[in-house]
Amino acid sequence: MLAPPEVLDYVIVHELCHRKEMNHSPRFWSEVAKVIPDYKKHEKWLKTEGTRLMRRMTG
């Protein structure tokens, strides 16, 4: 809940796309991109801010 709304949307779409593709294949990412064309921006945010976010939640 501490992430920006657009990042939360990305996480939800990412997980829902696993219902069609149970992997991280090019077909999987194509499904994600159909809903969130700029998903790489949100993926990058999670990689750079995710650790700090988790520390804040557990700290």
C-alpha positions in Angstrom: 0.0 0.0 0.0 3.0 2.3 0.3 3.8 2.1 -3.4 2.4 4.6 -5.9 -1.0 3.6 -7.3 0.4 3.0 -10.8 3.0 0.5 -9.4 0.3 -1.3 -7.5 -1.7 -1.6 -10.7 1.4 -3.0 -12.4 1.8 -5.6 -9.6 -1.9 -6.7 -10.0 -1.7 -6.9 -13.8 1.6 -8.8 -13.5 0.0 -11.4 -11.2 -3.1 -11.7 -13.3 -1.1 -12.2 -16.5 0.3 -15.3 -14.8 -3.1 -16.8 -15.1 -2.4 -17.0 -18.9 1.3 -17.5 -18.8 2.8 -19.2 -15.8 6.3 -17.9 -16.5 8.2 -14.8 -17.6 8.4 -15.6 -21.3 8.1 -13.0 -24.0 4.5 -14.0 -24.4 3.9 -13.2 -20.7 5.5 -9.7 -21.1 3.4 -9.2 -24.2 0.3 -9.8 -22.1 1.5 -7.3 -19.5 2.3 -4.7 -22.1 -1.2 -5.0 -23.6 -2.6 -3.5 -20.3 0.4 -1.4 -19.2 2.6 -0.4 -22.1 5.1 1.3 -19.9 5.4 -1.5 -17.4 9.2 -1.4 -17.4 9.1 1.9 -15.6 7.1 0.4 -12.8 9.3 -2.7 -12.7 12.3 -0.5 -12.4 10.7 1.4 -9.5 10.1 -1.8 -7.6 13.7 -2.9 -8.2 15.1 0.4 -6.9 12.6 1.2 -4.1 11.3 -2.2 -3.2 14.0 -3.0 -0.6 13.4 0.3 1.1 9.7 -0.2 1.1 10.0 -3.7 2.7 12.4 -2.4 5.4 9.8 0.3 6.2 7.1 -2.3 6.5 9.1 -4.6 8.7 11.1 -2.1 10.7 
